[in-house]
Amino acid sequence: MIAVTSVSLLFVGYIATQASDEQAIRNERRLFHTTLADRERLIVREMAAIARWDMSVEKIVLDFDYEFVREHVGSLWLNHGHNRSLVVSGEGRILAETFRDYTHISNRSLSETPELMNLLEQAQTLYSQNRVRVPGGYSYRSIQSLAPSEFAAISFVEIDGKIALAAAMPIIPDHETVRLPDGEPTILISAKFVDEPFLRDLNAQLSFKEMAFSRTVTEIQDGPGHLVNNIKGESLGAFVWVSETRGDTIWPTVVPVILLLSLALAALAFGIAWRIGKLTTSLQASERQNRYLALHDTLSGLANRLQFNRVLASSVKNLPAKPFAVIHCDLDEFKAVNDTHGHAAGDEVIKTVAKRMKEVVGRGGLVSRLGGDEFVILMRTVTDRKGLRELSNQLIASIAQPIEFAEGAEAEVGLSIGISLAPDQGADGEALVAAADAALYYSKQHGRGRMVFSSDLPALAKSELDESGPEPAIAAGAASSI
C-alpha cells in the first residue's frame, strides 16, 4: 500500500511539475510576443514623424534637399537609436542612407542590398492600396484608423551580416497642402540591429533570465523562445531565455516526504494532504505572479500597455456619463542620461519618474508606461482644462527636480505633455490616444517642458501660419502623429 501510494505521489508530482512548467512557458511566450509587437509599433511611430509630413513630401519627394534629409532622417539615430536608415526613390534607387550620425548621398540600386528588396516591394503594395486620387495629383488615406501593418512593411532582416528589426513606409502628406505625383512612392526604410542595447531595452519590460538572440536556433519545441523569420518566412534565428519557473523545484520537498511516508501509513495520508495543499498554493502564487507581470511594467511597476488599453476601453463605454482625459507624457533629455551615466542610471530615472508621477496623480487616475521614456495617464477625477493645466504643471515641476544616483551623481530630465479630452475629442479610444500623441509631438517640437491640449492644435497651427507665412504653416503639420 505504501509503495503504491509512493509511486502515485511521484506521478502526481511529475504531472504537476510538467503542467506548471508548460503554463509558465506559455505565459512567457505570450508576454514576449506582446512586448515585441510594442517595439514594432514604436519603430513605425518614430519613422512616421518624418515620413508622414507635408514638408518631407516637398523636400524629399518633389525636390530632394540634402540638408533636410541629413537633419531629419539622421535624427532617427540621434533621437531613437536607429542603426541604419535609407531613402529609396520610386525607381528603387537609394537616394540617401545614414549610418549613426553620418548621412551619405548615393544613387545606387537597392537591388545591391537584396535583403531589403522584399520589404520595399511590400511597402509599395501597401501604398497602392491606400493611395487616393485628389484634384491635382494623389494623397493618402488617414493612417489614424489603420494598424501599422496596414501602411508599413515590418519584418526582421539581415543587413551586413547582422539581424535587424526593420520597417518601410512611404513618404506621404499629413495635410492637404501638397500632392503626391503619379507612380511608385519614395520609401523611408529604417532598422535597429538586434544587438546588446536592443536586447537590454526589450528585456527591461520582461526581466527574463539570460535572454539572448541565437542565429543557430531554428526550431523551438517545448522550451522558452521566439522564432524569428524574414518577410519570406525564412528562419533567421530565435530569441531564447531561461524560464525562471522551470526546474525540479517540487522534488527536493516531495522526496523527503515520500521517504517519511514509508515509515507509517498514517504519516502517508497526512503527507499527501499537506503536499497537495502546498502544491496548490505554489501554483496559485505562480499564476498570480504571471497575471501581475502580464499587466505591469517590470522596471517601473506601473501599468503596461495591455492594462492601459483595458482600462481605456472600459472608460470609453462609460462615456459621456463619466468623462476622462488621456495625458501622453514623454521625457526630455533622457537619452543624454543614458549616454552620460549609463543604462543603470537610466533605469533609476525611470523608477524615480514613475514614483513622482504616481504621487502627483494619486488615486484619481491610472499611470502607465508604454515603453522607453513614454508614459500615459488616464485621468478620471480631473477633466476640466484648468485642473488639467494645474496637474500638468505639477507633473512638469516634479519631474524637473534633480534625480540623485550613487556616489553623489545626479541628472535632470524634463517632461513634455499632450492631452486629449473625452468625450470632447471623441469616444474612440485609439482616436483619443492619437490626439494626445499629436499634442505631445507638438509640445516636443515647440520648446519641450510644456503641455498642449489636442483641441488647441488647429488654433496653434493657424497662429503659426499668421505669424510666419506658408513655410511655417507646413512645418506646423509636423505636430500630427499616428
N, C-alpha and C positions, 0 to 999 in steps of 0.2 A: 504494500500500500504506500509506504513511504517512498519507495523507488519510483512508483508510478506518478505519485504527486510531484516528486522532484523533477522528473522528466517533463511533466506537464508545465511546471513553473518555468523551467528552462525554455520551453517552446513559447510560452506566453511572453517571457522577457524578450526573446528573439523577435517575435512578431511586433511587439510594442516598440522595440528599438528601430526596426525597419520602417514602421509607419511614421514614427517621429522624424526619422531622417528624411524620408520621402516628402513629408509635408513641409519640413524646413527648407528643403531644396526648391520645392515649387514656389514657396513664398519668396525666396531669394531671387529666383529667376524672374518672377513677376515684378519685383521691386527694381531689378536691374533694367528690365525692358522699359519700365515707366521712366526711369532716370535717363536712359539713353535717348528715348523719344523726346524728353525735355531738351537735351543737348542738340538734337537735330532741329527742333523748332527754334532754339536760341540762335544757331548759326544763320538760319534763314532770316530771322528778325534783325540780326546785326547787318546782314547784307542788304535787306530791304530799305534801311535808312539811306542807302546810296542808290540802289537800283530802282527804287520807286520814288522818283523825284523829277520834276519838270526840268530843273537845272541840269541834271545828269543827261536827260534826253538832248538838251541843247548843246552841252559841252562835250558829249561823247558820241552820241548817235548822229546828230545833224552836223556838228562842226567839232572835230576832235581837238581838245585843248589839253596839252601835256601837263601844264601846271595844275589844272583842275584834277586830272587823273592822279597825279603824284600826291596831291594833298588829300583827296577824299578816298581813293581806292587804297592808298598807302595807310590811311587811318585804320583800316581793318586789322592790321598788325599792331599798330601803336595802341589802339583802344581795346581791342578784343583778342589779340594774340593769334590772329590767322597767320599761318606759316607761308601760304602761297595764294596769290590772287591773280587772276587773268581777266583781261577784257578781250572778247573774241567777236570779230565782225560777222555780219550775216553771211559772208563768203567763207567762213570757217578759218579766218586768219587771225593770229594773235596780234593785237594792236599794242598791248602793254601787259607786263607781268611784274609783280612785286615779290621780292624776297626780303623779308623782315623790313628794314627801313630803306631799301633800295628799289627804285622803280626803273624798269628797263623798257624802252620803246623798241618794238620789233615789228616785223611784217612777215612772219613765218607761218606756215600752215599748222593748224592744231593736229593734223594727221601725224606730225612728227612726235606728238605726245598721245599715242593711240589709247592709253588708258582713260583719257578724258573725252574721247570722241562719243562714246555711248551716252555719257552724261549730257553732252551738248545736244545730241540728237533728241533725247527725251525732253530737254528743256524747250527745244524748237517745236516739238509736237504739242506740248502744253501751251506754248504761246499761240499756235494756230487755233487751238480750241477756245482760248479766252480772248483773242483779238476781236474787236468790233469796228465796223466801218462807221465813221462820222464825217460830217462835212469838212472837206479839206484834207482828208487822209484817214488814219486809223488811230484808235485809242484802245483801252484795255478795261476788262471788267474790274469792278471793285474787288480787291482781294480780301477785304474785311470779312466777307461771307464765305471765303474759301479756306480750306485746310492748306497748310504749307505744301503738302504733296500734290495739290491740285494746280499750283502755279510755279513750283520749283522742283527740280530733279535733285534728289538727295540719295547718296549712296556712299559706301566705303570704296575707296580706290587705292591703287598702288602708284605712287609718284616717286620717281628717282629711287626705287627700291624700298620706299617706306610706305606703310599703310596710313591712310588719312581718311578722315570724315570730310566729305566734300559736298557742295551744293552748287547748283547752276540755276540762275533765274534771269529772265530778260530785263533789260533796262526799259522802264515804262514810266509814263507820267502819273503824277498823283492828283493833278487837277486838269482842267480842260484848256490850259493856256498854250499847250504845244500839241502837235500831231506827230504820229509815227509815220515813217514812209512805208511804202509797199515793200514786200519781200521778207526775207528771213530777218529775225531780230538780232540786235547786238546783245551778247550774253555776258554776264558777270559770273565768273567761276571763282570760288574761294574754298580753301581747305585748311583743316587743322590736323597736324600729324598726331598719330596715336603714340605719343611719347610719354616720358615721365610726368611732365606738367599736365598733360591731358588726363592721364590715369589718376593723378593726385586730385585734380579738380572733380573728376567723375566720382571718385571714391569718397569725396568729402561728404556726400549725401548718403553714402551706403555704409561706410566703415566696415567693408569686407576685409577679411584676413588674407594677406598675401595676394591681393588682386594684381594680375598682370595680363599682358597680351602675348599669345603664343602663335607664331607662324606655322608651327608643326602640327598643331591640333586641328584636325579636320572633321572630327566626329565626337559628339558628346552623347553618352547614353544615359546613365543614371546619376552621374556626378554633377556638381555645380559648374555652370559655364554658360556662355552665349556665343554661338557660332556667328561668324561674320562672312558675308558673301558680297561680291561686287554686283553691279547692276544687271549683269548677265547670269547671275546665280552661281558663279564660280567661287569656290572657297578661298578665302584669304587668311584664315586663321580663326582664333577664338579668344574671347575674354575668359579667363579662368580665375578661380579663387578657392580658398579652403573654407568649407562650411563650418562655422563655429559650433553648430549644434550636432554635427556628426560625431561618431565615435562610440565607443563602448562604455558610455558613462553610467549605464544601468548595471553593468556586470560587476563592478567592484563591490556593490552593495548586495546584489542578488545572490552571488555565490556564497558569501558567508552565511546568509540566511538559510540557504539550502543545506549547508553543512550542519547548521544547528538543528534544522528540522529533522535530520536523520536520527537525532537522539530521542525525540519524543513526538508522537502523533499529535499531541495537544499543542506543542510548540509549532508544529507544521500549520495547523489551522490559523493560529494567531499570526504567524509569519506571512501567510498568504494574504490575509485580510490587510495587514499593515502595508505590505508591498504594493497591493493594488491601489490602496489609498495614496501612497507616496507617488506611484507612477502617474495616477490621475492628476494629482496636484502639479507634478512636473510638466505634464503635457498641457494643462490649463495655463500654467505660467508661461510656457513657451508660446502658446497661441496668443496670450495677451501681449507678450512682447512683440510678436510678429505683427499683430494688429496695430500696436503703437508705432512700430517702425514704418508701417505702410502709410501712416497718416502724419508723420512728423519728420522734420528735417533733423538728421542725426547731429550735425555740428552745432546748430543754434538752439535746438529744442522747440523751435516754432512749428506751426502747422506747415505742411508741404503743399505742393500744387494740387494733389488729389483731394486733401481735406478742404482746401480753399474752394475748389470747384464744387464740391458737395454743398458747402455752406452757401455759396453764391447761388446755386440752383434752388436751394430751399428758400433763400431770401427773395428771389425773383417771384416765386409762387405766392408770396405774401403781399406783393405789390397790388394796388397802391396803398393798402391799409398801413403797411409798415415800411416807410421809405428808408433808404440807406445810402451810403456813399462808398465808392471804390477809390482808395487812395494809393496810387502807384508811386513807389519811392525807389531811388537809385543813389548809391553812394558816389560822391565826387572825390577824385584823387585816391581811390582805393588801390588802383594798380601801382601807384607810386609807393604805397606802403609795402606791398609785396616785393617790389623791386629793391627797396631800400633796406627793409628789415627782415625779409624772408617770409615764407608762407606760414610759418608758425605764428608770426606776428599778425599776418592777415587773418588767420583763424581767430586769434584773440580779439581782433577788431570786430569780426562778425558776431562773436558771442556778446561782446560789450554793447554793440549796436542793438542786438536783439533784446537784451535786458532793458536798455534805456527805452526802446520803443514800447515794450510791454508796460513799463512803469508809467509812461505818458498816457497810453491808450486805456490802460486798466481793463475792467471787465465790460467796457462799453463796445468793444469790437474785437475782431479776430485778426491777429498779426501773423502773417505767413511769409516764409522765404521761398522764392521760386527757383533760386539757384544763383551762384556767384554773389554779386552785391546788389541783387534785385529783391525788393520786398513789396508786398501788397497788404493793405489793411482794409478789411470790410467793416465799416463803422456804422453802428445802428443807433446809438444814443445821441450823437451829434450829427445832424443832417442839414443844418442851415449854413449859409455861406459865411456868416460872421463867426459862428462857432468853429467851423472847419478851418477858417483862416487862423483863428487863435490856436487851434490844435496843431496846425502845420507849423506855426511859429515856435510852439513849444518843442515839437519834434526837431526842427532845424537847430534850435538853440541847444537842445540836449545832446544831439549827435555831434555838434561842433566842439563840445568840450574835449580837451586833450585826453587821450587814452594811454595809460601807462603800461609799460611792459617790464620784464625782469631787468635788473641792473640799472634802473633809473631811466631807461629809454622811453620815449613817448612819441605818439603820432597824432595827427589831426586829419579828419576827413569831414566832408560836407555832405549835404543831403539836398537833392532836387526832388520835387513833388509834383505830380499831376493828379487832378481829382475829377471824377465824373459823379453825377448825382442821379439816383433812381427814385422816382420814375421820370424826372425831368429830362434826362438824356436817353430815355427808352426803358423797355422792360425786357431786354435780351441780355443775358449775362455776357456773352462774347462781345457784343457791341459796347457794353459799359466798360469792360476791360480795355478794349481797343481805344475808346475815347479817353480813358485815363492815361493810357500809354502815349497817345498823341500829345496830350497836355504835358506829360513828363518829358517827352522829346523836345518840345518847345522850350520848356524850362531849362534843360541842359544846354540847348543851343543859344540861349539868350541870357547868359550870366551865371547859371547854376546857383545853388544855395537859395532857391526861391520856390514858390508854389504857383501853379497856374490851374484855373478851372477850365475844363474842356469846353464849357459853354462860352468862354471868352475868346476862344481861338479865332472865330471869324472876325470879331472886332479887332483883335490884336493884329491879324493879317492885314485888315483894311487900314489900320493905323500906320503900319509899316509902308503900305502902298502910298498913302497920302504923304508921308514924310520923305520917302526915298525914291519914288517913281517906280517904273515897271520892273527894274532889275531886282530890288529888294523884295518886291511882291512875289517874284518867282522863288527867291530864297526862302521866303516865309512858308512856302509849300513844304519845306523840309520838316515842318512841325508835325506832319501826319505820320502815322505809324500803323503797322499791321495790327 
